[in-house]
Amino acid sequence: MATTTTTTTPVPGPGPADGPDPDADPAADDAGRGPVKSAERTVRILQVLAQPPYTFTVAQLQERTGYPRSSLHALLRTLVDLHWIEPPTAGGGYGVGAQALLSGTAYLDRDPALPRATAAIEAVRDETGCTTHVARLDRGDVVYLATREATDAHREHSRVGRYLPAHATALGKALLAERTADELDALLPAGPFPALTPDTVRTRAGLDVELEAARTRGWALERGQNVPGTVCVGVSVDYRIPATDALSCSMPAALATDAEVERVAAVVVRHAARLARDLRAAGIR
């Protein structure tokens, strides 16, 4: 569902900020006993820079990652040289660079399902007048792949590439409802779940009730669990088993009467079913 709320993913550090650097033992990396530390650290830096406030000084990056300052400087210099990050501006910090954008869009460009899914959410938007999204489950989160804004003045914005916890979104609930109890155990964090708003479901028992309701209805619903004052309907796109993608439609809570929610849900269900049939017929899995 559309949101201006963001979450901060914890970025674990491998050790103290100063002192011996595990990277000094290349044999440990080459032996294949776990991730290559320099590569892992590079990815962690990019993950931090992808979170608000989107620019970080060296001191802030060291605080977030716990990496030795000498290693951090070397990694930052390399990433700047390769255009994956941009150097600090006056009074600012490091930020994501153009190469990261290029690589991110390649994920969307190579996805054969996305053009059809985008057409589907455009059709839902045109028919309902609501903001629409397509997202994909990635572990315990959903990542937004495309958004089409509402046609009226009540607009919410969701940035492509944004990750949100699946338990707090209609998109995520629709996809979690496709999973078994054991699969949910593997995907979801130990409770209590992180809350995006005071209304976010925070317990597994509470989520299980919502997921069972979604299975019974054929669509998921969340009211103010992601953004206060917003209601969202989500429907899985069943071209894979279990489904990995879902469509959603969000609206202001003031307009979300029971009759309007039912009307919008019926539209999303119809287009999600049509999209799933089209993708299967095209051999897209």
N, C-alpha and C positions, 0 to 999 in steps of 0.2 A: 504494500500500500504506500501511497505517497507520504513523504515525511521530510521534515527538516531536522529530525532528531538523529543524532549519530551515536554510535557506540565506540568505545575504545577497547581494542583487543589487547590484552596483556602481552607484552613482548619479553619473554624470559631472557635473562642474561646468563652466560655460561660461567661466570666467575666474578671475582672482585674487579673493581675499576682499575686497579693498578696491581703490579706484581707480575709474576711469570705468565707468559702468554702461551696457552695450549697450542697456538698455531706454530710454535717453534718446533714442534715434533711432527714433521711431515709424514714420518713412517706410520703414525697412528691413523692419519687420513688415508694413506695409500693402502693400508691393510684391509680396507673395506669394513671396518668395525664401526659403522654408524656414519652420520653425515660428515662431509668435508667441512671443517669449521669455517674456513674463509668464505666458502659459498653460502653456508648457512647464515653467517654474519651479514653478508651482503644482502641477502633476502630480508633479514630482520630489519636492516636499516631502511630498505624500501617500504616495508610494512609500516614502520613508524611514520615515515614521511607521508604515507597515504592517509593518515589520520589527522583530524583537527588538532592544532591550528594549521597544519600543512607546511609549516616552516619551523625548523629547529636549529638552534645553535649547537656547537660541538658539545658544550656542557650539558645541554638538554638531551642530546642523543646519548651521551655517555650515561646520564641518569636513567634513561629509558631502557638501555640495552645492558649496561654493566660491563661494556667491553673496555679493555685497556686503551688508554688514550693514544698510544703509539699505533696500535692496530687500527683504531677508528680513523685517525688522520690518514693513514695509508689507503684504507678502503674508500674514504670520501674523495680523496684525490683521484683515485682510479675511476670512480663513478662519475665524477665531473668530467674527466678527460674523455670518457665514452658517452657523455651526454645523457646518462641515466638520471643524474640529478643536476640541479643548477647551483652554482656557488652562492654564498650569502651576498645579499645586497647590504647597503649601508644600514646598520641597525637591525638587520634581519637575520635569517638563518638559511640553511640548505632547504631546497624544495625539490620535488619530483621534476624530472626533465622530459624533454620531448621524446626521447627514445622509449621511455616507459609508456607514454601514451601510444606510440606506434605499436608496441608489443601488446598492449591491452586491446586495442582495436582489432588486432589480428585474431584474437579469440572470437570476437563477434563475426569477423569477415569469413572465417572458416566454418561457421556453424550453419549447416544446410537448413536447419529448422527455423532459424531466426527470421528470415524474410517472410515466411508464411505466418509466423507468430505475430510479427509486427503488423501485417495486414489484418490479422484477427483483432488485435487490440484497437486498431484504427476503426474497424467496423463496430466494435463494442462502444467505443467513445462516441461515434457518430449516432448510434442508436440510443444511447442512454444520456449523453451529455455529461458524463462523468470522466474523471481522470482514470486512465487504465494503464496496466503494467503487465509485463511478462517477466518472470523470474525463475531461477533454477536453484534447487537445493544443493548446498555444498556443506557437507557435514551437518552441523547444527544450525547453520545460517542459510538465508536465501540471498542470492546476489541478483540485482536488478539488471536485466539485459536490454530492456527497451521501455519507454514511457511515452504515452500520448496524453497531453493535458486536456482538462475539461474545456468545453466550448463556451462556458459562461464565466462570470467573474469569480466564482468560487474555485480558485485553483490551488492545488498543492503541487509541490515540486519534488521529484525524486531523481537523483542523479544516477545515470547509468554506471554500473560498477559498485554501487553502494551495497554493503553487506549489512543485514539486520538479523537479529536472532529469530529463528523460525517460530519459536513459541509465541512471539509477540505480534505476528502478522497473519493476516488471512491467507496470504500466499503460502506461508510456511505451514500453517495449520492444515491447509488442504493437502499438502504433500506429506506431512507427518501422519495424517489420517490413513495414508496408504501403507504405513509401516506396521510391522508386528511389534509386540511388546519388547521382544529381545532387540529388534532393530532400533527401537526408540531408546532403549537403555544405552546402546552404543553411540547414538547420535547426540543425545541431550546431556547437558552438564548436570552435575549433581546439584540438587536443590539447596536453597531456594534459587530459582532462576533470576537472572538480572532483570530489573524493572526499567522500562523506558518511560512509563507514566505510573501514577498511582493505581491505575486500573489494569496494568499488565498482570496476567496470570503468572504466579510465582511458584506454584507447587505442581508436582507431577500428577497428583490426584485431581487437581483442578483442571489441568491440561487434558487429562484423560477424559473428563466429562465433556469438554469442548470437542475433542476429536471424535468421540462417539456420536455427538450431535451432528458433526460434519458428515460422518459416514451415513447417518440416517437421512439427512436432508439431501446429500449429494453436493454440498458446497459448505465452505467454512465462513465464519462470520467473526469479526472482532469489532468491538466498540471502544474506541479511545485507548486501546492498549499500546498503540504505537505513537499516535499523535492525539492529544486531547481534542475533543470536538469533531473527530472524524470517524466515520464508519466505513468498513471495507468488507467486500465479499470476495472470496477466492475459490477458484475451481481448478483442479488438476487437469492436465492434458495427458490423456492416457495412451500415448503412442509408445511408451516404454513401460515395462512392468518391473518394479513399481515405478510410478510416475516420477520424473525428475523436474518437470516444468509445470508452471501454473500460470493462469491469468487472473487478474484482479481488477476490481472496479471500486473506487473510493468516492465518498460524497460527504458533505458537511452533515454533522449529526442533526442539525435543525431540520434538514430535508429528509432524513432517513426514517420515515414512518414505516411501520411494518409492511404496508402495501407497497411502498416504493422499494424497500429492500427486496421483497419477493419479486417485483417486476425486474429489477436490475439483475438479481440472481438468475432468473430464467434466461435472460439475454446472455449472460456470461456462460451459463451451462451449455446453451445451444451452440455458441461459437467455439467453446472449448471442445465439444464433441465433434463438431465439423472439422476443426483443425486436426484433431487426433486422427480422424478418418483420412484426411488428405495426406498427412505425414506417413501413415502406414501404407497408403496406396502408392506413394512415391518411393517407398522402400527406405524411408528415413527413420533410423532407430537411435 
